C-alpha cells in the first residue's frame, strides 16, 4: 500500500528522511481493527517525528500521521482516535505514562490503511466529509480539552496565541460557538483578519498590550509568546499549554508574576475518546467546521509537510489516498 513514512531521522532537514512509497499492508492483531483511510490530516507532530522527537531510530521505518477518517471492516464510517493506552491501563487515558500516539510505537495514518484498537474508533458524523472529520482527532480534540475542560467557563475572555495552526483555528471556532469572548494574536495581518472571520472578537499583534487582562490564555507557541501569555492574565487566571512550536525554553520563566498573581499553569495533552465524541456532537449541533488550508493526494505528502514546517498554512492540510 502507498504510505508516507520516516525512513531516517534528520533533526536539521526533516524532509530528507521522508519517503512516500510502498509499505506492507497492516494485519490487525486480536482486538485491533483495520480501517480503509479516506482522509488523513497532518500535524506538527509529523514534522517533529521526522526530527526524531518522540520517534527513535529503532522504530523506523514508521508511517507518519495521527489523524484519519475512513471505513472499518463492517462498512461503518469512522474517526480514528490516536491515543493508544498501554496494556492493562484503566485510568484516564491521557494520564497513562506509557501511552503513545499513532506513529510513535504503532504505524500511523498517512497510508491507504491503518490498524487501531477496536475501542479507538468513533462514529463519523454523517454531516461531515471525510476530509473535515480527519481534522478532529488531534487539532479539535486538543483545542476542546484546552478550552472546555482545562480553561474557564463560557463567558470567559480567552486569548488564543499564534493563529494559523490547526489547534488555534479550532479553538477560535469552538470558543465562538460555545459562548466565550475570544481574542487572538498573529504576526500576519491577513491571518488576524481571518481570525475575525472565524469568530474572534478582537485580534492583536504578538506582544501587543491588550485592552484588559484575560481569564484564560491558550498557548501552543511556547518560548516566543510565553512572557506575553503570562502578563496578559488577570490575577487568578489560567494559562493552558498544549505545545511549544517555537521552543520550550523561554528567556524568562515569569515565576514571580505567576506566584504573586496566583496564576494557574495547566498542561493539556490531546484528549480521551469520550472527549472526541463530545467534539463530534459539538460540530453536529453548532454547524462548526474545521478550517482546511488544502487537500492534496497522499502521493504529494512531502509538499504538505514542507508547507506545514515552513508555517505556510492556515488551518489543516489533509491528504487523500
Beta strands, then each sheet from edge to edge (+ up, - down):
strand 1: 2-6
strand 2: 18-22
strand 3: 32-41
strand 4: 62-63
strand 5: 69-72
strand 6: 77-80
strand 7: 83-84
strand 8: 100-101
strand 9: 113-117
strand 10: 121-123
strand 11: 157-160
strand 12: 181-185
strand 13: 202-204
strand 14: 214-219
strand 15: 233-241
strand 16: 264-267
strand 17: 292-297
strand 18: 316-320
sheet 1: 2+ 1- 4+
sheet 2: 9+ 3- 5+ 6- 10+
sheet 3: 9+ 3- 18+ 17+
sheet 4: 7+ 8-
sheet 5: 13+ 12+ 11+ 14+ 15+ 16+
end
